[in-house]
Amino acid sequence: MQPHTLFSNKGRSCSRSWGAPGRAASSAGPLLPVGLQVSACGSGPDPPPTAASSWKDAHDLRGPFQKPPRQERDAAEAGPGGGQYHPDRRGPRGREWGLVREHSPHLRDFVLVWEEDLRLGRPPDSAPRDKAATHAAWRDTFLENLRAAGLHVDQRHVRNASSAVHYVLLSAPWAVLCYHAEDLRLKLPLQELPNQASHWSARLLARLGIPNVLQEDVPDVPPEYYTCEFKVSKLSRYLGSDNPDTFFSSTDRHQILFAILAKTPYGHEKKGVIGIDQLLADGVFSAAFPLHDGPFRLPPGSPQAAGLGRRQLLFQYWARWCKWSKYQPLEHVRGYFGEKVALYFAWLGFYTAWLLPAAAVGTLVFLVGCCMVSSDTPTQELCGSAEDLQMCPRCADCPFWPLSSACALAQAGRLFDHGGTVFFSAFVALWAALLLAHWRRSSAALAHRWGCSHYEDLEERPRPQFAASAPTTAPNPVTGEDEPYFPRRLRVRRVLAGSVLVVMLVAVVVMCLVSVILCRGILAALVSRSSSAPVASWASRIASFTGSLVNLVFILVLSKIYVALARVLTRWEMHRTQTKFEDAFTLKVFIFQFVNFYSSPIYVAFFKGRFVGYPGNYHTLFGVRNEECAAGGCLVELAQELLVIMVGKQVVNNVQEVLVPQLQAWWHTARLRRGRRRPGPAADRAPWEADYELLPCGDLFQEYLETVLQFGFVTIFVAACPLAPLFALLNNWVEVRLDARKLVCQQRRPVAQRAQDIGIWAHILAVIAHLAVVSNAFLLAFTSDFLPRTYYRWTHAHDLRGFLNFTLAHAPPAFAAAHNRTCRYQAFREDDGQYSPTYWNLLAIRLAFVIVFEHVVFSIGRLLDLLVPDIPESVEVKVKREYYLAKQALAENGALSGADGAKDGYFPGSESSLGPQPPAPGVGPAPPAPSL
């Protein structure tokens, strides 16, 4: 009899074979319904296809449609002894079942749901019947392949008078968990460490000796671990390996089950009939989700902190509104939802905390502007000019108007346009550089602490949809394993073809912007003809505000259309991994959304009022006179545009996130409970029924997009609106708890996903931070009155007396003769309409200011970036320590570590802890392995 133990499936041991009596492999992985079987080198059945080869032909031994024999299916579902594996039981053809103890059979980790209409009198049309029959066949084939892959499949049904809801409860045996944990390269703990996680503000307050009101003691804080990739052959080296029930966390099991579901076929793989995602898209299943960890509310009368479940703990210490001023329990979030969700909340909390100083300084700058309004000499001159300064008409049929009627607009402009704006623009540029530098450090520390430092490069597997459609295989340049391969040249062609469509849609956005500009011009002309002087003086502002609202509607509608189209294009481009897929999708959508959201503010900031012309020679666009800035300047109009788009979008999004989920949940619950005689309380329903009544969990793309667009508003146009950081801070305080409550209370549990960082969003944020420096430099130079005022101080009067008259030009004599009166307009021009020497002097000063401002800010930002290393020194030490422990744990024998065991960190005499070793040539078989 050959020995039976657990060895690696990566070729690190020569004596292994994975067996399952009477079963063939499927593309979901090896068929291990009854355990693991290991034989000596050169005997026993061949090993199953590796993870790389199983992409193509793992299910060919039996075929994707052929069902296993009934007795085998029954044995797989029930298992000998009610789901437990026993070393003394034998399978067909005399094969022994592996010496592996199964974890508890009551663990149900994943749920598949589909609904059935039982109403009589359905239409006799053959099309719905054929579709239902096809879906039923696909479901049966899919479930049979899941059984063949070794999963426990248990079906439950809930019926009423008109419909039935079918629940498929899935769990994975210990053998399947071990195999796929190694295939997915899950990192599991080697050595426990005290949890040293701390917030940067907590360390700062502790140094200053200030009590930290943000800190809260959360029970059951998960410890830190040194981890390494899981190897079955070294099972005994991992912490907790003696307890199969708790060795794999619930998030680990969810990842493994979803990986199996994602690559299990239900038809021919080349036709794309593979995986649960496609089944959900085709309506074969209504939902697929992991189970929540019990209810989120505490039972009445129970103690608040004793025996809290993980979901209850997250609700009590994270998702409640009263916790808005406390740190987020990120370790608990990661343990329940996975690293990808935890990294999003880590970024959101980090960004929100850093908004505090920016909001404080911005509010101070705004208050300084409020104090300067009453003492500003040019504003006083404008408001006291009465009828002395008559301005030229705004349109051909519009009347002349007094400049003093724009007093309120001029005062509003001084709130945002003053010397403090220059300081605040430089401050925000450096603030953004420091924020991103410190986030890279925090992200690196979190990635190492959570075992995801090299996930994208070494551990991430190809997408199942990519593997099913890839035309060939090729060795992975990093791991050396054969993987599905799609030619790079063909992908580049597809990306270029998709880019053409993206450019076309961007052109549609520009057309919408032009239409909004024309509407504003027409509306301004109509309002200017009003007989009411106050209304006529506000014509430009009324038209601008109305145009902002119309532009917001265009933005929201076009966003919905483009996101759906971008997802289709990204699937067609055939990206290898989920991270590459998400990065390509994100880049497409962000380019579009950048133009969609920022095109109107960019027009107001840099183009409006630049190409107006002068009286008697006005420039037009499609017959409509080009817009000019109002008396207060374009900066105050830009502030209005930002507040309408930024704050309006935040309000719309928050209303949607609060009201829409509640309405959807109410409708979904009412539909499921319709027809039941006694619905019963929530405690009487099965967990899978209660979870199915929750809303489907969406991805994090929209959440990231909303945050990054907000970051753009806060940084790119901050010179126009110092209050933008304050509004962003208030919104994010609500957003953190709103998203937390949505995940914990209102949505089904998402599948835990690993992630190394926030992906391409970090690069987009860096681009926005650099763009913000350039944008604010041009805003201060060309849109603000800061440089003209400074020039006038140094060349004319230090107290700015006469500055208003300095900025106004006289209408050409021909225009005055035609109207039999003279008028003024804002420009640096001579009486004949040509640019004056002052204009050219100011242009040179403005260009010089842009160059100096950019170079100074970029230089200081670069210096700060160099002073803040991307990876903290403590993390580098932990990485080296972890590498040392991993080599020690995975060392095969003493020869690898040298004579004294010091070379590879392997201790002499520890070989016995590895379990049975593969026999050397000419040596008898290794002793049998003990059972777990």
Disulfide bonds with the S-S distance in Angstrom:
Cys383-Cys407 1.90
Cys392-Cys823 1.91
Cys395-Cys398 1.68
Cys629-Cys634 1.52
